[in-house]
Structure formats: C-alpha cells, structure tokens
Amino acid sequence: MNNRGVGTRTCCSRTTAAIVTFAILCIATALSYADALPAPEGPVLLKITGNLRLPNVGDELHLDKQTLEAFELVTYSTHTIQSEGLQAFTGVRLSDLFKAAGANPESFIATGIDDYKFTVTGKEIWEYPVIVAYKQNGEYMNIRKLGPLRIMFPFDDYPELQTQKNEASAVWQLIELELQ
Amino acid sequence: MFYLIIQIDQTRKQLQEDGVQEFNFILQIDHNYDTLAQSIVDYLAAVDTPGKAVRQDNYILRYDILYSSIRMVSNAWLGHLSELETAQTLLTDSNRFLDEYEPLMRPEITANPDELYRMKTQARSLAHRVYEIGLNMFEHKSIVRDNISRRMDDLYDAFWIFTLSFLLATLLTIAFLYTLSRRAESLTADARQTRSKLSTALDELTTGDIERRAQNRFMAAASHDLRQPLHALGLYLSALKSHVSSEKGLSILANVNRSTEALNQLLNSMLDLSKLDAGVVDVSYEQLDLDALFEHLHRTFQPDAQQRALQLDIQFSGLYVYSDRVLLERILGNLVGNALTYTLEGTITVSARVADSQAIISVSDTGPGIPLQEQEAIFNEYYQLQNPERDRTKGLGLGLSIVKRLTRLLNIDLNITSDTGRGAEFELQLRLSDPVSETALPCNALNAVETGKDPAISPINLSGLSILVIDDEHDVRDGTATLLKQQDGDVVMADSPEQACQHIVNNEWIPDLIIADYRLRGEMTGDTAIEMVREEVNMDVPAMIITGDTSPERLREATASGFPLLHKPVVADDLIAAIVAMRGARQ
C-alpha cells in the first residue's frame, strides 16, 4: 500500500549510526504504527480530526486531491435518492482513510460544507466498501453537484444497506470527519 | 407468532423514524437560505477590497450550496410533501429565486448593493417560509405518527391478549379433553360394571336366583311368625291327649295331630333350605354300608307304598360308600318320597352298582316321567310338575331343590334319565369305600321330616327336674309349661332373663335346665339370657335354645352361640327327648 511505502522510504533516509537503533524502533512501530502522510500541498478537501494517531497538520490529518487519489480506487454504480438513473462513483474506502489516520473509530461525525452534521455509527463502514467519492460518472463533482466529496454506500449491490440511517450517513459536500 | 411480534415492533420503529430526515432536510434548506443572507450581509458590511473579494467568494459558495440543495435534492425530499400546497409554492419560488440571481453569482461580476440587499431580504423571507413549512410538517407528522403509533400499540396489546387468550384456551381445551377422557373412562367402567351387574341379574332371573332369594326372605320372615303358634299348638295338643277319653275324641285328636304333622313337615323343609343356604350344615364323611341305608329307606317308605298300592323294590348290593350318613340318607329319602308322590302305579326301584370304580345309586320309578325341557326346572324351589293348583298334599315342591343342594354339598354327581310317559331314573355317583363294621343306626340330626313317623310318645317322668322356660310369647311359654308340668316337671316361666333372675332371687330357686327362645324382646337373644341366669346362680346350668328363625344369618348366629338348638315348631316328643338326652348326658 502507498502509505506503507512512504513510511519505509523515510525510515531508510537516516544516518548509518542511527540505522540499527532506529531500524529496530522503526520495525517495532511499523508493525503497529505506520508513519503519517505528508502534509498536503494543494487545497485541502478533507480534514480528519478527533481521536487519531497519525496527523500531518497539527492534530489533524489533511488531505488534498492528490493524496486522496493516491489511495486505492474503488468504483461502483448505484442509484441515489438525489439523482435519477444509475450513477458511477469513484473514491477511497473510509476504512483505508481511517487506517491512514492510525485510527479505529467506533463512530465519527461527518460534516458538510453546508454545516450538516451526522454521527455515523455501526460496522457497515468496515464491512462494506463505503467510500469517500470524488468522482461521479468519471467527473469531479463541484459544489452544485453535491461535491467535491461525498460519502457513498453501495446501496444497489447490498440492499441491506438501504436504511434511513445509512441514507443520512451518506453526507454530501463533505469536508470533515471527526473521529470519536 | 414471535416472528409476527418482531414484525410489528420493526414497523413501529420505522414509523417513529419516518419523517425525521425530511424534517432535517427542511431545516437544512432554512439554514442554507439563512447563511446565504448572512454572507451577503457580511459582504455589504465589508469595507476593503480584499475583504470584499473573500466575502464575495463566500456568498457565491453559499449560493451554490443552496442551489445544490434546491435543484439536486429538494425533489427527493420534498416530493413526499407534494400534496402540501405551500411546499409546492415554496419550491417554485425557490427556483425562481435561483434563476433570478444566477447571473450575479460570478466572481468577475460586482453586484449592485441594492440588488444584493433585495436578494438578502428575499432569502430571509424564504428561510422563514421554509421554517414554517418544517414546523407544520413536524406537527402534522407528529400527530399522524402518534396516531399510528397508538394504533400499533393497540394492535400490539391486542396481539398479546389474543396470544395469551389463545394459550389459555388451548390449555383449557386440553384440560377439558383430559377431564372428558377421564370421565369417558369412568363411564365406560360404569357401563361395564352395570353390564356385568345386568348380566348377573339376568342370570339370576333365568336361573330363578332372584325369586329364590326373595322367597327366602319372605319365608324367613313368615315362618318365624308361623312357628310361634304352631309350636304352641303342638305342645298344647300333646298335653291335651291325656285329657281326651272318648274314642271319637281320640280319633279327632289323631287327625288334628296328622294335620299339625304335615304343617311341621312343610315348615321344616323350608328350614332345611334356609340352613343349606346359610352353610351351617356340617358334613362328616365316613364309610357307609349302603345296605343299612336301604334298609332304613325300606322301613320308612314301605307303609306309604303299601297304602298307595305301589311296589317298593329295594335291591341290596353289599356296597360301601364314603359320604355323610345323614345327608345321603336325606337325599335318598327325598328322591324316594318324590317318586312315591308322582307315581300312580307300578314300581319304585332303589338299587346300587359299580361303574368306573364309582358307586352308582339309582332311584327309578314308572311314573309319568319328566319332559326334557323341564329337567333343569324341577330342581328349583316350589317347582312342581302337573300341580298347577298347588295341591298341598303333594308337598311344597322343596324336595328336589334340597336334593340338588345336598348333592352339591357332598360333591355327588346327579343325573336324570327320563322323558314323558317313560318314568324317571335319578342316578347318584359316589366314591366307593371298603366295607367296615357298622353298628350305629342312622339318626336324624337335621330334624328330619320323618319325625313323628317314629313310634308314638312314651310318657317320661320329669319329676324333680327344675326347668326355667324363657320366652316372650305367652302362648309358647304356657304351652311348653303345660306339657312339661304334665310330665311332672317343676317349671318356672319368665318372659325375660330379668324376670327369671328376680324369681331365682326371691325364691332361692336354682333351675336344673334352661330352655330359652333365641329371639327375645328388644335386642336380647337366648344365649345372652342363659348367660345372665348362669351368672345369677353362679352355676353352668345346662341349657338349650329354641328358635323360630329360618333366615340364614339368624341361624348362623344361633348356631355360633354353641348351645344345643331346637327349631320351632318343636314336637313335644322331640323336646322331651332332648331334655332326657341332656339330663342323661349330665348324669
């Protein structure tokens, strides 16, 4: 995985004297802790805040478009209640983002640009490919299209996900995830 | 059932959640309008150019957010509310608002502050309307939801009540069925019992058992009452004899005696039946010389046969059998007596032979014979062939039923060979025995019918003998006393043991013999009375009991008392003979 690769490269750039000591430390931490992502250079699209171990800006993990697109891509099509017809969404698994943040939250508060907040609970985000989508039908989403980021569930592939709670959890115009 | 409960519960939860999101969304639109208005206010309030640029970006962003919520989302959420006219109007107005200000929402365009101010005012007003709709909707939804929820609760309760009732009903049904089956079982058992009782009753009816039992009861009751005067009559007659001197008078007295005799015989036959039914007859087996028995029969019945011009052919065989002397004698006596009664002319033959190591005694006659269909019936009490008018000179018809009981008691097989007009032959099958020397003569312990056929009374002197007679019947007491006094007995009469004791105390008198009636006044019985007197004189005075009872139970009681027993009506001779025997035994 990408984040793992980055961490290893950082570890190896240390001086020889420190290598042995640090390598042991590094291996020990690498087993349980991966290193944090680098701070973003472009505009921040998503902030992951709250209870996390691998921040890159202050206590928070900030992600720009480039960092997001470096994660493994997940694409699926589903109907949504906001638009007609089958829509293809592309994005990053929420669980991958949490791993990158060094977190294993029981719940989190998703906040939209429009100040909408919803507390997401349950095991669905770990057991299903619940994503933070940044493309709809192959195109980036602007604010008018409920972008630039939105949480999406594979409602069509897994009908059991079609609950009011999950509909409410699919926050659009997402800008922040506050881990509990 | 539980699946249903879960379904109801889930539906209720869904109902409670329903509408929450729509409400949230409406609040969100209200918020979007509000923030747009606020961002415009902020922009208009800004003084410097960079500040204005940032705030312009902000109100454009707010506009876009509002745009997305109205254009992208409102159809999805507010579609449910399309029936609400205000919601439709709001949507139309919102779209018009978006269209109107769309051209201004570009970074390169600097909007007219007045226009922006108007936009802000409109946004505020729309926000207010959204808020109103939200509130109405919330209230409306709440009411509906509450109603439905209440109804669901009722349904839920009803369901539980139904389920519990159903369970209860099932339990009750099971209990009811169980009780029913138990009841059915007991009814079946009852039915079975009733059927067996019924079949017993039917058996008794066909075999005449019921009739016999009823007759027994009747006879037991009647014979006691009959016996008392008859007993007294016999005693008086005996006493009278010595006072009659004329030839004519003696002849009449003889006739009266014969009639009394016949009456006695009938009563005794009934008494014998009662005794047999009570099972108080002792059986003592011994070796018997048949010739001796036959000789006795000959002596007994020859005069009668001669009188009726019939031949009595007794064939001696020299055989010995193993049986009860008295009872066998009684069987043969009844059979021969019966044959004599029914045979009008010809011969009555009594013989014995050996067949299959058994002794067969045969009594045959040349009488009218017994029709096959009646051969069972003749053994029933009071059944008589060809005697519909019930001629009493032919007896009561008890002879053969006594024979039947006696043969059963002695395990003797009894066979009849007979048919209409061909005479009748009764065959008894007995155990053979080795010959033994016999000296004893047959005597009659059963108080037999032949009493009185024996030689006439010989006056016996009872002088010096003190006799106490206890009987609550005056006539009986008086008759007994008269008879005994004629024999020079010293007789004291008492109607109760108390009176007897009184006499004993007053006169310092001690009886040599006590004769007591068994059934005395009240609950008093003869044996108790005797014991009372014995206690009074402090001596075991010899005593005997005379009873008129014929019911099996009473007889069993009287026998159990252990005293010598005489049955009313006691013929004078028997009474005196018993007294003499007792005195002799004492001496």
Interface residues (C-beta under 8 A of the other chain):
Chain A: I81 Q82 S83 I113 D114 D115 Y116 N142 I143 R144 K145 L146 Q164 E167 A168 W172 Q173
Chain B: E17 D18 V20 Q21 N24 Q28 H31 N32 T35 L61 D64 I65 Y67 S68 S69 R71 M72 V73 A76
